[in-house]
């Protein structure tokens, strides 16, 4: 798409109105082709939109979290600081599949499940690529779950709900894929072997489609309504959910889009989503206070020794077809925690990505590494973290695993006993 065409699209009065709609108290970010601009940003006027698109912006992104003042956000903020600054959060379900018709069928099942859970006010939009976004607004949430303020339960509650939705519609999407496509055609579409579509002898639909959980973390962003998608130069277009089945990719071409539908124009009743929250927590058998907490820890300075890697990291390193994006998050934090620098982490992940079927876009890997190294270091997710190791079949515990709660602790026990050098606090500060 030519720069003049991008500029002409974004300077449409109706498009600028929609880019500002729903953005109050949210963090904005601007992307310039394959790079994000400075964060945080906040747009209030059309002149703000005009300024960034005239400087070369290709897409605009926005937070699912709402903030008391988004301009106070910083990469140095701790979890407690973010919670105190947060003024609410929406549930954003990101359907991730490279095949448009399967994405559409899966999104329809999510809509049906949300309606079954009693929700009436939620919205749907095409991502501009091949997937869809479904938004459940904060105003319909219960104020608390088991005595915990709902605002403090992000991102854990969002992860628990996503897993509940996935499990609830697993059989339905499996039946659709087998009936309408069959393993052979799915194998051809996604360029993976038929054998890889099965887990323990059963066809697994989540080898080819996913609810993307990378988004379910603090300060992650999603593409704003009516923003362009740089991959296909289509519009991230809100659609009426009753029109989903008739929606065509051609409807999102920038020259034909109609801006009458608003992704954020929702007015739910308080507690409309309460049943969804309660059913999700019942399904996970997790009380809110048992969900993984952030731990204080240090960065070690350890050499990389393959024989000391925990089983889950070894399994991930073989290459994956499911859980690739979550594994990017795991690997970045694991390697960074043992002292690898940005260039080393980037090389390790790019080499690993070559084993994935199919590989992720190399730009995606680089963006995630850049984003991580712009903030403070964190350990990889704990072994029992919802949505991670056990949920895409890389958890094969051995005897050492019984003694630890985090893959980093495993590596420290096997490799780091005689070589512990810290940057910060003592080793006992890390929660094993």
C-alpha positions as CSV (number, residue, x, y, z in Angstrom):
1,X,0.0,0.0,0.0
2,X,1.4,3.4,-1.0
3,X,2.2,6.0,1.7
4,X,-0.2,8.4,0.1
5,X,-3.0,5.8,0.3
6,X,-2.3,5.1,3.9
7,X,-2.4,8.8,4.7
8,X,-5.6,9.4,2.7
9,X,-7.3,6.5,4.6
10,X,-6.3,7.7,8.1
11,X,-7.3,11.3,7.4
12,X,-10.9,10.5,6.7
13,X,-13.0,12.3,9.3
14,X,-15.0,9.2,10.1
15,X,-11.9,7.0,10.5
16,X,-10.3,9.6,12.8
17,X,-13.5,9.7,14.9
18,X,-13.4,5.9,15.4
19,X,-9.7,5.9,16.2
20,X,-10.5,8.2,19.1
21,X,-13.7,6.4,20.1
22,X,-13.3,4.2,23.2
23,X,-9.7,5.3,23.7
24,X,-10.3,7.4,26.8
25,X,-8.0,6.4,29.7
26,X,-6.4,3.7,27.5
27,X,-2.8,3.6,26.4
28,X,-2.2,4.1,22.7
29,X,0.9,3.0,20.7
30,X,1.8,3.7,17.1
31,X,3.5,1.3,14.8
32,X,5.8,2.3,11.9
33,X,5.8,-0.7,9.7
34,X,7.8,-3.2,11.8
35,X,8.6,-1.0,14.8
36,X,6.6,0.5,17.6
37,X,7.0,4.2,18.5
38,X,7.6,5.6,21.9
39,X,5.3,4.5,24.8
40,X,3.1,5.5,26.5
41,X,1.0,7.6,24.3
42,X,-2.5,9.1,24.7
43,X,-4.7,10.5,21.9
44,X,-7.4,13.0,22.6
45,X,-7.9,15.0,19.4
46,X,-7.9,14.4,15.7
47,X,-4.8,16.5,15.5
48,X,-3.0,13.8,17.5
49,X,-4.0,11.2,14.9
50,X,-3.0,13.5,12.0
51,X,0.4,14.2,13.5
52,X,1.4,10.5,13.8
53,X,0.1,9.4,10.4
54,X,1.8,12.3,8.7
55,X,5.1,11.1,10.4
56,X,4.7,7.6,8.8
57,X,2.5,5.6,11.2
58,X,1.0,2.5,9.6
59,X,-1.1,1.2,12.5
60,X,-2.5,2.3,15.8
61,X,-2.8,0.0,18.8
62,X,-4.6,0.3,22.2
63,X,-4.6,-1.3,25.6
64,X,-7.3,-3.7,26.9
65,X,-6.5,-2.1,30.3
66,X,-7.9,1.2,31.3
67,X,-5.7,3.6,33.4
68,X,-6.3,6.5,35.7
69,X,-3.6,8.3,33.7
70,X,-1.9,6.2,31.0
71,X,0.9,8.8,30.6
72,X,2.1,7.7,34.1
73,X,2.9,4.2,32.8
74,X,6.6,3.1,32.9
75,X,8.5,-0.1,32.2
76,X,10.0,0.2,35.7
77,X,6.6,-0.1,37.5
78,X,6.0,-3.2,39.6
79,X,2.8,-5.3,39.5
80,X,1.4,-3.5,42.6
81,X,2.0,-0.1,41.0
82,X,0.3,-1.2,37.8
83,X,-2.7,-2.5,39.8
84,X,-3.0,0.8,41.6
85,X,-2.9,2.8,38.4
86,X,-5.3,0.5,36.6
87,X,-8.9,1.7,36.4
88,X,-10.4,-1.4,34.8
89,X,-9.8,-3.9,32.0
90,X,-11.7,-5.5,29.2
91,X,-11.6,-9.1,28.3
92,X,-10.1,-9.3,24.8
93,X,-10.3,-12.7,23.1
94,X,-7.8,-12.9,20.2
95,X,-8.6,-15.7,17.8
96,X,-5.3,-16.8,16.2
97,X,-5.5,-18.9,13.1
98,X,-3.9,-18.2,9.6
99,X,-7.0,-19.6,7.8
100,X,-9.8,-17.2,7.6
101,X,-12.8,-19.6,7.3
102,X,-11.7,-21.6,10.3
103,X,-11.1,-18.4,12.4
104,X,-14.7,-17.4,11.5
105,X,-16.1,-20.8,12.6
106,X,-14.2,-20.7,15.8
107,X,-15.2,-17.1,16.6
108,X,-18.9,-18.1,16.0
109,X,-18.5,-20.8,18.7
110,X,-17.0,-18.3,21.1
111,X,-20.0,-16.0,20.5
112,X,-22.4,-18.9,21.1
113,X,-20.6,-19.8,24.3
114,X,-20.7,-16.2,25.6
115,X,-24.4,-16.0,24.9
116,X,-24.9,-19.3,26.7
117,X,-23.1,-17.7,29.7
118,X,-25.7,-14.9,29.6
119,X,-23.8,-12.2,27.9
120,X,-25.6,-9.8,25.6
121,X,-23.2,-6.8,25.3
122,X,-20.0,-7.8,23.7
123,X,-18.4,-6.9,20.3
124,X,-16.6,-8.6,17.5
125,X,-14.1,-7.3,15.0
126,X,-11.9,-8.7,12.2
127,X,-8.2,-8.3,13.0
128,X,-7.3,-7.2,9.5
129,X,-5.3,-10.4,9.0
130,X,-7.1,-13.7,9.3
131,X,-8.4,-13.7,12.9
132,X,-10.9,-12.0,15.0
133,X,-11.1,-10.1,18.3
134,X,-14.0,-10.4,20.8
135,X,-14.4,-7.8,23.5
136,X,-16.3,-8.2,26.8
137,X,-16.4,-4.8,28.5
138,X,-15.4,-4.2,32.1
139,X,-18.7,-2.6,33.0
140,X,-20.4,-6.0,32.9
141,X,-17.9,-7.7,35.2
142,X,-18.7,-8.6,38.9
143,X,-17.1,-6.2,41.3
144,X,-15.3,-9.1,43.1
145,X,-14.6,-12.8,43.0
146,X,-14.3,-14.6,46.3
147,X,-13.6,-11.3,48.1
148,X,-10.9,-10.2,45.6
149,X,-11.4,-6.9,43.7
150,X,-11.8,-7.7,40.1
151,X,-9.4,-5.0,39.1
152,X,-6.6,-6.8,40.9
153,X,-7.3,-10.1,39.1
154,X,-5.8,-9.0,35.7
155,X,-4.3,-10.8,33.9
156,X,-5.0,-14.0,35.8
157,X,-8.8,-13.9,35.4
158,X,-8.5,-13.2,31.7
159,X,-6.3,-16.3,31.3
160,X,-8.7,-18.5,33.3
161,X,-11.7,-17.4,31.2
162,X,-9.8,-18.0,28.0
163,X,-8.9,-21.5,29.0
164,X,-12.5,-22.1,30.1
165,X,-13.7,-21.0,26.7
166,X,-11.2,-23.1,24.8
167,X,-12.1,-26.2,26.8
168,X,-15.8,-25.5,26.5
169,X,-15.8,-25.4,22.7
170,X,-12.9,-27.9,22.0
171,X,-15.2,-30.8,20.9
172,X,-17.4,-28.5,18.7
173,X,-14.5,-27.0,16.8
174,X,-12.9,-30.5,16.5
175,X,-16.1,-31.8,15.0
176,X,-16.4,-28.9,12.5
177,X,-12.8,-29.4,11.4
178,X,-13.2,-33.1,10.9
179,X,-16.5,-32.8,9.2
180,X,-15.9,-29.8,6.9
181,X,-12.2,-30.3,6.2
182,X,-10.8,-33.6,7.4
183,X,-7.2,-34.3,8.5
184,X,-5.8,-34.5,5.0
185,X,-7.0,-31.1,3.9
186,X,-6.1,-29.5,7.3
187,X,-2.6,-31.0,6.9
188,X,-2.3,-29.4,3.4
189,X,-3.7,-26.0,4.5
190,X,-1.3,-25.6,7.5
191,X,1.6,-27.6,6.0
192,X,2.0,-29.9,8.9
193,X,1.9,-33.7,8.8
194,X,-1.4,-35.5,9.7
195,X,0.4,-37.2,12.6
196,X,1.1,-33.9,14.2
197,X,-2.6,-33.2,14.3
198,X,-3.1,-35.9,16.9
199,X,-2.3,-36.0,20.6
200,X,-2.6,-39.4,22.4
201,X,-4.4,-40.7,19.4
202,X,-7.1,-38.0,19.3
203,X,-7.4,-35.1,16.8
204,X,-6.4,-31.9,18.5
205,X,-8.0,-28.7,17.0
206,X,-5.6,-26.5,18.9
207,X,-2.8,-27.6,16.7
208,X,-4.2,-25.2,14.0
209,X,-6.2,-22.6,16.0
210,X,-5.7,-20.8,19.3
211,X,-6.9,-18.1,21.6
212,X,-3.7,-16.1,21.7
213,X,-2.6,-15.7,25.3
214,X,0.4,-13.4,24.6
215,X,-2.1,-10.5,24.7
216,X,-3.2,-11.5,28.2
217,X,-0.5,-9.7,30.2
218,X,0.0,-6.3,31.6
219,X,0.4,-3.4,29.0
220,X,0.0,-5.6,26.0
221,X,-1.9,-4.0,23.1
222,X,-4.3,-4.9,20.4
223,X,-5.0,-3.3,17.0
224,X,-7.4,-0.4,17.3
225,X,-10.7,-0.5,15.5
226,X,-10.4,0.9,11.9
227,X,-6.6,0.7,12.1
228,X,-4.8,-0.9,9.1
229,X,-3.0,-4.2,9.4
230,X,0.5,-4.0,7.8
231,X,0.5,-7.7,6.8
232,X,-2.4,-7.5,4.4
233,X,-3.3,-3.8,4.3
234,X,-6.9,-4.6,5.4
235,X,-8.8,-2.7,8.1
236,X,-9.4,-4.1,11.6
237,X,-13.1,-3.8,11.1
238,X,-15.9,-4.1,13.8
239,X,-18.8,-6.2,12.6
240,X,-22.2,-6.9,14.0
241,X,-22.0,-10.4,15.4
242,X,-25.1,-11.5,13.6
243,X,-23.3,-10.6,10.3
244,X,-20.2,-12.7,11.1
245,X,-21.1,-15.7,8.9
246,X,-21.7,-13.5,5.9
247,X,-18.5,-11.4,6.5
248,X,-15.9,-11.6,3.7
249,X,-12.3,-10.5,3.7
250,X,-13.1,-8.1,0.8
251,X,-15.4,-6.2,3.2
252,X,-12.3,-5.0,5.1
253,X,-10.6,-3.3,2.1
254,X,-9.9,0.3,3.1
255,X,-11.6,1.8,0.1
256,X,-15.0,0.2,0.9
257,X,-15.2,0.1,4.7
258,X,-18.2,1.5,6.4
259,X,-17.5,3.0,9.9
260,X,-21.0,2.9,11.4
261,X,-20.2,0.0,13.7
262,X,-18.2,0.8,16.9
263,X,-16.2,-1.8,18.8
264,X,-16.5,0.0,22.1
265,X,-20.1,1.2,22.0
266,X,-21.4,-1.3,24.7
267,X,-23.7,-0.7,27.6
268,X,-23.8,-3.9,29.6
269,X,-25.7,-4.4,32.9
270,X,-23.5,-4.8,36.0
271,X,-22.8,-8.4,36.7
272,X,-23.8,-9.5,33.2
273,X,-20.5,-11.4,33.0
274,X,-20.7,-12.8,36.5
275,X,-21.7,-16.3,35.5
276,X,-18.8,-16.4,33.0
277,X,-16.3,-15.6,35.7
278,X,-17.8,-18.1,38.2
279,X,-18.0,-20.9,35.6
280,X,-14.4,-20.2,34.5
281,X,-13.1,-20.3,38.1
282,X,-15.0,-23.5,38.9
283,X,-13.7,-25.1,35.7
284,X,-10.1,-24.2,36.6
285,X,-10.5,-25.3,40.3
286,X,-8.4,-22.2,41.2
287,X,-9.3,-19.7,43.8
288,X,-8.2,-16.2,42.7
289,X,-5.6,-16.0,45.5
290,X,-4.0,-19.2,44.3
291,X,-3.2,-17.8,40.8
292,X,0.4,-17.2,40.1
293,X,1.8,-14.1,41.8
294,X,4.8,-12.1,40.6
295,X,8.0,-13.1,42.5
296,X,11.0,-11.1,43.4
297,X,14.1,-12.6,42.0
298,X,17.5,-11.8,40.5
299,X,19.3,-12.3,37.2
300,X,21.9,-15.0,37.3
301,X,25.1,-15.2,35.3
302,X,25.3,-18.8,34.2
303,X,26.6,-20.5,31.1
304,X,24.1,-22.2,28.9
305,X,24.3,-26.0,29.4
306,X,21.8,-28.1,27.4
307,X,22.1,-31.1,29.8
308,X,20.8,-28.9,32.7
309,X,17.8,-27.5,31.0
310,X,14.4,-28.5,32.5
311,X,12.3,-31.0,30.6
312,X,9.8,-28.3,29.4
313,X,12.5,-26.1,27.9
314,X,14.1,-29.1,26.2
315,X,10.7,-30.0,24.8
316,X,10.0,-26.5,23.5
317,X,13.5,-26.4,21.9
318,X,12.5,-29.3,19.7
319,X,10.1,-27.0,17.9
320,X,6.3,-26.7,18.2
321,X,3.2,-26.3,16.2
322,X,1.1,-25.3,19.2
323,X,2.0,-22.8,21.9
324,X,4.7,-21.1,19.8
325,X,3.9,-17.5,20.9
326,X,3.6,-18.5,24.6
327,X,7.0,-20.3,24.2
328,X,8.5,-17.1,22.9
329,X,7.5,-15.5,26.2
330,X,8.9,-18.4,28.2
331,X,12.2,-18.6,26.4
332,X,12.9,-14.9,26.5
333,X,12.4,-14.8,30.2
334,X,14.3,-18.0,30.9
335,X,17.3,-17.1,28.9
336,X,17.3,-13.6,30.2
337,X,17.1,-14.9,33.7
338,X,20.3,-16.9,33.4
339,X,22.1,-13.8,32.1
340,X,21.9,-13.9,28.3
341,X,22.0,-10.5,26.7
342,X,19.6,-9.2,24.0
343,X,21.7,-10.4,21.0
344,X,22.2,-13.8,22.5
345,X,18.5,-14.2,23.3
346,X,17.5,-13.1,19.8
347,X,19.8,-15.6,18.2
348,X,18.7,-18.4,20.4
349,X,15.0,-17.7,19.6
350,X,15.6,-17.3,15.8
351,X,17.5,-20.6,15.7
352,X,14.6,-22.3,17.7
353,X,12.0,-20.8,15.5
354,X,13.5,-22.5,12.5
355,X,12.3,-25.8,14.1
356,X,8.7,-24.7,14.5
357,X,6.0,-26.0,12.2
358,X,5.3,-23.4,10.8
359,X,7.8,-20.9,12.1
360,X,6.6,-17.6,13.5
361,X,7.4,-14.4,11.5
362,X,11.0,-13.4,12.3
363,X,9.8,-9.8,12.9
364,X,7.5,-11.1,15.6
365,X,10.5,-12.7,17.4
366,X,12.5,-9.5,17.2
367,X,9.6,-7.4,18.4
368,X,9.1,-9.5,21.5
369,X,12.8,-9.5,22.4
370,X,12.9,-5.7,21.9
371,X,9.8,-5.3,24.1
372,X,11.2,-7.5,26.8
373,X,14.6,-5.8,27.0
374,X,13.0,-2.4,27.2
375,X,11.6,-3.3,30.6
376,X,12.8,-5.1,33.8
377,X,13.5,-8.8,33.8
378,X,11.1,-11.4,35.0
379,X,11.4,-15.2,35.5
380,X,9.6,-17.5,33.1
381,X,6.0,-18.5,34.2
382,X,5.7,-20.9,37.1
383,X,5.3,-24.6,36.2
384,X,1.6,-24.6,37.1
385,X,0.8,-21.2,35.5
386,X,-2.6,-21.3,33.7
387,X,-2.2,-21.4,29.9
388,X,1.4,-22.5,29.7
389,X,3.4,-25.7,29.9
390,X,0.7,-28.2,30.7
391,X,-1.7,-26.6,28.2
392,X,0.4,-27.3,25.1
393,X,1.9,-30.6,26.1
394,X,5.5,-29.7,27.0
395,X,5.3,-30.6,30.7
396,X,7.0,-34.0,31.3
397,X,8.3,-33.7,34.9
398,X,11.2,-35.7,36.3
399,X,12.4,-36.2,39.9
400,X,13.9,-32.7,40.1
401,X,10.7,-31.1,38.9
402,X,9.1,-32.4,42.2
403,X,11.3,-30.0,44.1
404,X,10.7,-26.8,42.2
405,X,7.9,-24.5,41.1
406,X,9.7,-22.7,38.2
407,X,11.9,-23.9,35.3
408,X,14.6,-21.4,36.4
409,X,14.8,-23.1,39.7
410,X,15.4,-26.4,38.0
411,X,18.3,-25.0,36.0
412,X,19.8,-23.3,39.1
413,X,19.7,-26.6,41.0
414,X,21.4,-28.6,38.2
415,X,23.8,-26.1,36.8
416,X,24.1,-23.2,39.2
417,X,25.1,-24.7,42.5
418,X,28.7,-23.8,42.2
419,X,28.4,-20.8,39.9
420,X,25.9,-18.4,41.4
421,X,26.6,-14.8,40.6
422,X,23.8,-12.4,41.1
423,X,22.8,-9.0,40.0
424,X,20.7,-7.9,42.9
425,X,19.3,-10.0,45.8
426,X,20.3,-13.3,47.2
427,X,19.4,-16.7,45.6
428,X,17.0,-17.4,48.5
429,X,14.9,-14.4,47.4
430,X,13.7,-16.5,44.4
431,X,10.5,-18.5,45.1
432,X,11.2,-22.1,44.3
